[in-house]
Amino acid sequence: MPAMEPLKDNQPWRRALSVVVGVAFIVWGLISIRQGRITAFRGINHTFHVTREPFAFWLVVGIVIVLGAGCIYRGVRGRP
């Protein structure tokens, strides 16, 4: 199965918006690490604390940071 082709949409405002959203996710993850808690899942609205639920906390923080890095990569890479 071939690799997924990159998105064809290369408008500058969408690329810039993707970078801004990615930076927001990274900042959210870093602030959560500093505070020791992160609130996630809009429907449930559950707060994970590093002292009570370390595995879930680090899993959610990791997902947020990877998502932010992916958004930044998508915005910076441009058209192949």
Buried (B, 14 or more C-beta within 10 A) or exposed (E): EEEEEEEEEEEEEEBEEBBEBBBEBBEBBBEBBEEEBBEBEEEEEEEBEBEEBEEBBBEBBEBBBEBBBEBBEBBEEEEE
